[in-house]
């Protein structure tokens, strides 16, 4: 069983370009674009206005790209690698476990790299220009384990949301996604109505602030675990789609 | 002889459509089996069911004596190659040749390398950019080099030119001779593979219409042709699989003619000619007048 599952993990890493090459290449590009902008701001501001600008730079979503990218990696893993693996004589169970482990390894690996980058950014005072890409306000300003938890946990969330959606698609095709989308919309609407009728928006806002980034990512992890378990059962009876 | 595949009363429905209708058959160890039939006859569905990729509606499938669905100990001994195989996005051929050996304990890397050269497969090109024939070649390479005790080829040749198809047939036969295994090959190009096959299973409309040794089939039917009246009187009471009328002339594909029957036919001024495997399949799947299982 161990070797059976491990070969699935390896299968997700065979094409390193997809899981490592492209993400880092795009991230480097985004970083260079940001670096240029920070340089321009740094060169054209002085004193109080520079301090204000640097504070504003803290509200960055520059590294958000990589989380969305991992959602797409998860979609492809289920939509394309799943039929390939079944063709190689893999059981659905092995595929699900191996894929979950691959996602966990990627999340922890990227989480560690992002954590290290966030500390470098901090120690060099924003790459010497007061810039922020890996130390966004609120989300990544704690000790190392808190940052690792936030980065890796958020990434797991995107992996498993992507994989459960793709599993629904592989099993029930587009009709499944329509039903899933409609269900989520109805639940979200219900919650909004509930919050509005009970006038609890302010309380919700306060609880978000109180939860902090750790708390929010903690809830995202709960969602990720539910998505992972749901994805497992959806995929357990799925049949591969052929080209 | 041990049965590698045993299927009993297998049925698969998609909604109201019955793709596989109460099939029962078995496949013995060490042989090249042809799974023949028209488009939509159920060949691909059957192979998907046998390899645990589809779930049966009812009936029983045993591979090596066990059910294949979600069963690693069975699936480790099975390789299934289909023309329509999906590959991960951005994969190049060498990614497949790197990962496939992890799944086939008997993988022969030297054979794979030789086949890559034979088929002139560009391994450093994205699979999406390969021609249809090159994608087919990739599947054929995996299927042959896997040396899986039970290998399924589902129309693996689409887009392959005549030279490449001949390489596939030659390599399959040569490797099969050295490393006996069980191969189930579904194909439309019946004449091309007819010398390769030891056993033939023909399905039509999800049902088995022929299940017989290839040698027995080859001599089993005869085309009788001549004037319509003579052909009709000769055909009466005989096992007619298929008949055609053009003008005042007719021809009929008749099975089970003995030496006496032949002499009678010639005496009545009729022409006799042998029926190839392909003609036989065409005759049995266009008008299914007779159950062939017993008569062949």
Interface residues (C-beta under 8 A of the other chain):
Chain A: X1 X4 X7 X10 X11 X14 X15 X17 X18 X76 X77 X80 X81 X83 X84 X86 X87 X88 X89 X90 X91 X92 X93 X94 X237 X239 X240 X241 X242 X243
Chain B: X48 X51 X52 X53 X54 X55 X70 X71 X72 X75 X76 X78 X79 X80 X81 X82 X84 X85 X86 X87 X88 X89 X90 X91 X92 X95 X98 X99 X100 X102 X103 X104 X148
